Amino acid sequence: MQIMYGGYTSYFSRIAIDSLHKALSTKKQIDALRDSEPPKYRKLSDLHYNWLSSFLSCIVFTAFTLESYINGYGVRRLTESYFRDYLDKLSLEGKWTVILKLVTGQSITGTKGHQLLKKVIKARNLLAHDRPKHKKLVGKEDVETVVRYYDGGKDLSKEVDPWEAVKTIVLLDQRLKDIDDEASIFPLVDTYFESRWKELSE
């Protein structure tokens, strides 16, 4: 049976960019409501839940996008059997560094995209392996602030923000196009993603 890699990449990237749009829009609503007199804490709590949902979606679906794409890229450029035998078990960061080096002789090491990739992976791993020792209660006076996820006292929101998460996709797409002509034929981002990113960047 033929295995398809990267078939969901565009869906994942669209969810990531749409989640960023929601996160930014909700943050504006939170800021406006927080500054109102008197602040409406119940509404702030609801908005905060919406913001957090979008924030988490940005992280998770950015990671899904990058893993789905690099798997498909590795199969296309190095054959399915080679990918399966030697590369499939690498970490997400390992795939992005090793596969690009094998295919193009160049890498993402030291680039801004690589730095953000590591931040996204760390945040994704904190979510996937969440073992909280305690949860900080959010009082009405700071209900609009980020809900903190603890893993040994670490605050997930300090690892990466929604904008940085999605920008990882943009930067790695550009790096791919700079070093491999094949990336223009099978791009990391589609036209929907590009247009949404352009809207948010203006």
C-alpha positions in Angstrom: 0.0 0.0 0.0 1.3 3.5 -0.9 1.8 5.8 2.1 1.1 9.4 1.5 3.0 12.0 3.5 2.1 15.7 3.9 -1.5 15.3 2.7 -2.9 17.4 5.5 -0.2 20.2 5.4 -2.4 22.9 3.9 -5.3 22.1 6.3 -3.0 22.3 9.3 -1.5 25.6 8.1 -4.9 27.1 7.5 -6.1 26.2 11.0 -2.8 27.7 12.4 -3.3 31.0 10.5 -7.0 31.2 11.3 -6.2 30.6 14.9 -3.7 33.4 14.9 -6.3 35.7 13.4 -8.8 34.7 16.2 -6.1 35.2 18.9 -5.3 38.7 17.7 -8.9 39.7 17.3 -9.8 38.3 20.7 -6.8 40.1 22.4 -8.1 43.4 21.0 -11.5 42.7 22.5 -9.9 41.8 25.9 -7.9 45.0 26.0 -10.9 47.1 25.2 -13.1 45.4 27.8 -10.4 45.5 30.4 -10.1 49.2 30.0 -13.8 49.8 30.3 -15.4 51.2 33.4 -16.2 49.1 35.3 -14.4 46.1 33.8 -16.8 43.2 33.0 -15.0 40.3 34.5 -17.5 37.6 33.4 -17.2 38.6 29.8 -13.4 38.9 30.2 -13.3 35.3 31.4 -15.2 34.1 28.3 -13.0 36.0 26.0 -9.9 34.7 27.7 -11.1 31.1 27.1 -11.5 32.0 23.4 -8.0 33.6 23.3 -6.4 30.5 25.0 -8.1 28.1 22.6 -6.7 30.1 19.7 -3.3 30.3 21.3 -3.1 26.6 21.8 -4.3 25.9 18.3 -1.6 28.1 16.9 1.1 26.0 18.7 -0.4 22.6 17.9 -1.3 23.2 14.3 2.0 25.0 13.5 3.8 21.9 14.8 1.5 19.6 12.8 2.1 21.8 9.7 5.8 21.6 10.0 5.9 17.8 10.7 3.5 17.0 7.9 5.4 19.1 5.4 8.9 17.9 6.2 7.7 14.2 6.1 6.3 14.8 2.6 9.4 16.7 1.5 11.7 14.0 2.7 9.7 11.3 0.8 9.6 13.3 -2.4 13.3 14.3 -2.3 14.9 11.1 -0.9 12.4 8.3 -1.7 9.9 6.7 0.6 12.0 3.7 1.6 15.0 5.9 2.5 12.8 8.2 4.5 11.1 5.3 6.3 14.4 3.5 7.1 16.6 6.3 8.2 14.7 9.5 8.9 11.1 8.8 10.0 12.1 8.4 13.7 14.1 11.6 13.9 12.7 14.5 16.1 10.9 17.3 14.3 13.9 19.5 14.6 16.2 16.7 13.5 14.1 16.2 10.3 14.3 19.8 9.4 18.0 20.0 9.9 19.1 16.6 8.6 16.7 16.3 5.6 17.5 19.8 4.2 21.2 19.1 4.6 21.0 15.8 2.8 18.9 17.3 -0.1 20.5 20.7 -0.6 23.8 20.7 1.3 22.5 23.6 3.3 20.5 23.8 6.5 18.3 26.0 8.7 20.8 26.0 11.5 21.3 29.4 13.0 18.4 31.0 11.1 15.5 32.9 12.8 13.2 30.1 11.5 15.3 27.5 13.3 15.2 29.5 16.5 11.4 29.8 16.3 11.0 26.1 15.4 12.8 25.2 18.6 10.4 27.4 20.6 7.4 25.9 19.0 8.6 22.4 19.7 9.3 23.2 23.3 5.9 24.7 23.8 4.2 21.8 22.0 6.1 19.3 24.2 5.1 21.2 27.3 1.5 20.7 26.2 1.8 17.1 25.2 3.6 16.1 28.5 1.8 18.4 30.9 2.3 17.2 34.4 1.2 20.1 36.6 2.3 20.2 40.2 -0.2 23.0 40.7 -2.4 25.4 38.8 -2.4 29.1 39.6 -5.9 30.4 40.3 -6.8 33.4 38.2 -8.6 36.1 40.2 -10.9 38.7 38.8 -8.2 41.3 38.9 -6.0 39.4 36.4 -8.6 37.3 34.5 -7.5 38.7 31.2 -3.9 37.5 31.6 -2.7 34.2 30.1 -3.7 31.0 31.9 -0.5 29.5 33.1 0.4 25.9 32.3 2.9 24.5 34.7 5.5 21.8 34.2 8.0 22.3 37.0 6.8 25.9 37.3 7.2 26.8 33.6 4.8 29.3 32.0 3.9 28.1 28.5 3.1 31.6 27.4 6.7 32.6 27.9 7.9 29.9 25.4 6.2 31.3 22.2 3.4 33.6 21.3 0.8 32.9 18.6 2.4 35.3 16.2 5.9 33.7 16.6 4.4 30.3 16.2 2.8 31.0 12.8 5.8 33.1 11.7 7.8 29.9 12.0 5.9 28.5 9.0 6.5 31.7 7.0 10.3 31.8 7.7 10.9 28.1 7.0 8.9 28.4 3.8 11.1 31.3 2.7 14.3 29.4 3.6 13.1 26.3 1.6 12.5 28.5 -1.4 15.9 30.1 -1.1 17.8 26.8 -1.1 15.6 24.4 -3.1 13.7 25.1 -6.4 11.4 22.2 -5.6 9.9 24.2 -2.8 8.3 26.5 -5.3 6.5 23.5 -6.9 5.5 22.0 -3.5 5.4 25.1 -1.2 5.0 24.8 2.5 2.3 27.5 2.4 -0.6 27.7 0.0 -2.4 30.8 -1.4 -4.9 30.9 1.4 -2.2 31.0 4.0 -0.3 33.7 2.1 -3.3 36.0 1.8 -4.2 35.6 5.4 -0.7 36.3 6.5 -0.5 39.4 4.3 -3.8 40.7 5.9 -2.4 40.2 9.4 1.0 41.8 8.5 -0.4 45.0 7.1 
